[in-house]
């Protein structure tokens, strides 16, 4: 499997608008897979989608206002000034024939009603977590389990985040041994790419197990 990669994701030059030729879907693309990127508020979902997308990512970020005070839990991310209010969208080619469509979900609970549509048709998910605020991931993981959506957990490496052994994180998140847990830096394309590769391998393993049973 070969990702088209540069260390940082593509940016949007100032004043650029409209479709770009490099955003066009390759003529050889024969199959597409929908993947959702989920997690609590401020864990880095928009950053991950933007860093790994081969097209200019679509974001629905809005400036946070006083209206959210007392509604959104900003503990630990007090310096965050924008928030996703609908979804993030990106695309990456696994090879000439297979394309992943990435949908990043909003993190605040008040926007979770949008998740039903975003989860529809998803083959799998990446749960992005922040070890400084593991508790914001509990409900997210619970919703995936309720919907029987296979997922992997990616621990975003924030500079001041405490390190934890994988098994300690697995116990804290109450995850079975089969669910992969990987570390990543959502700002880096190669790191975010590796997370998606882990998910694809996990989905392949699940498919082979189902066929064998």
TIDRENKOL-205409 format. One line per 5 residues: number of its first residue (from 1); their letters; for each residue x, y, z of C-alpha. Coordinates in steps of 0.2 Angstrom, whole numbers. Layout:
% TIDRENKOL-205409
NUM = a = X,Y,Z  ... $
This chain:
% TIDRENKOL-205409
1 = xxxxx = 0,0,0  7,17,-5  1,33,2  6,49,-8  15,58,5 $
6 = xxxxx = 24,74,10  29,77,28  16,91,30  -2,91,23  -7,102,9 $
11 = xxxxx = -11,120,13  -22,133,5  -13,148,-2  -20,165,2  -34,170,-10 $
16 = xxxxx = -35,153,-18  -53,147,-21  -62,134,-31  -57,116,-37  -39,112,-41 $
21 = xxxxx = -34,99,-54  -24,89,-41  -40,87,-31  -48,77,-45  -52,59,-41 $
26 = xxxxx = -40,48,-51  -48,39,-66  -41,23,-60  -51,23,-43  -62,8,-42 $
31 = xxxxx = -67,8,-24  -70,20,-10  -70,17,9  -78,29,22  -68,31,38 $
36 = xxxxx = -73,42,52  -61,52,64  -69,53,81  -64,60,98  -68,72,112 $
41 = xxxxx = -67,91,110  -49,98,106  -40,81,103  -34,85,86  -47,78,74 $
46 = xxxxx = -47,93,62  -28,93,62  -26,75,58  -38,76,43  -29,91,37 $
51 = xxxxx = -12,84,38  -15,68,29  -28,73,16  -21,73,-2  -34,86,-7 $
56 = xxxxx = -38,103,1  -48,98,16  -65,104,19  -68,111,37  -82,118,46 $
61 = xxxxx = -73,127,60  -81,142,68  -74,154,81  -79,150,99  -90,163,107 $
66 = xxxxx = -97,167,124  -112,157,119  -102,141,123  -97,146,140  -104,134,152 $
71 = xxxxx = -110,122,138  -94,116,131  -81,108,142  -65,117,138  -55,111,153 $
76 = xxxxx = -37,107,147  -40,116,130  -43,134,136  -33,141,123  -43,133,109 $
81 = xxxxx = -52,147,99  -61,138,85  -72,122,85  -79,110,72  -98,113,70 $
86 = xxxxx = -102,100,57  -88,89,50  -71,89,42  -68,80,26  -53,74,17 $
91 = xxxxx = -47,61,5  -32,50,3  -28,36,-10  -21,20,-3  -16,14,-21 $
96 = xxxxx = -22,18,-39  -39,9,-36  -43,12,-17  -48,28,-10  -52,33,8 $
101 = xxxxx = -64,47,12  -61,54,29  -75,62,40  -70,71,56  -84,72,68 $
106 = xxxxx = -87,87,80  -81,84,98  -94,94,108  -108,84,115  -121,97,109 $
111 = xxxxx = -116,92,91  -117,73,93  -134,72,84  -124,74,68  -114,58,71 $
116 = xxxxx = -128,47,65  -127,53,47  -108,53,48  -107,35,54  -119,29,41 $
121 = xxxxx = -109,18,29  -93,19,38  -81,4,37  -71,9,52  -66,23,64 $
126 = xxxxx = -50,31,72  -53,37,90  -41,51,93  -37,53,112  -28,65,123 $
131 = xxxxx = -20,57,138  -22,73,148  -41,71,146  -45,53,144  -62,55,151 $
136 = xxxxx = -69,64,136  -66,48,126  -77,36,136  -93,41,128  -86,42,111 $
141 = xxxxx = -80,24,112  -96,18,119  -106,25,104  -94,16,92  -97,0,102 $
146 = xxxxx = -116,2,102  -115,4,83  -103,-10,81  -91,1,71  -73,-7,71 $
151 = xxxxx = -60,6,77  -42,9,82  -36,21,96  -23,34,91  -15,43,106 $
156 = xxxxx = -11,61,100  6,66,107  4,83,114  20,91,121  14,92,139 $
161 = xxxxx = 4,75,139  10,62,152  16,46,145  7,30,149  10,11,145 $
166 = xxxxx = -1,4,132  -9,-9,144  -12,5,156  -22,15,143  -31,-1,137 $
171 = xxxxx = -37,-4,155  -42,15,157  -52,14,141  -59,-3,145  -53,-10,128 $
176 = xxxxx = -52,-28,123  -34,-34,118  -39,-35,100  -41,-16,98  -25,-8,92 $
181 = xxxxx = -18,7,101  -5,17,93  4,34,96  4,48,83  7,66,80 $
186 = xxxxx = -8,72,71  2,87,64  13,75,54  7,67,38  17,52,39 $
191 = xxxxx = 11,49,57  -7,51,53  -5,40,38  2,26,49  -14,27,60 $
196 = xxxxx = -24,25,44  -13,10,39  -16,2,56  -35,4,54  -34,-4,37 $
201 = xxxxx = -24,-19,43  -36,-21,58  -51,-21,46  -43,-34,35  -39,-45,50 $
206 = xxxxx = -57,-44,55  -63,-48,38  -52,-63,37  -58,-69,54  -76,-67,49 $
211 = xxx = -73,-77,33  -64,-91,42  -78,-93,55 $
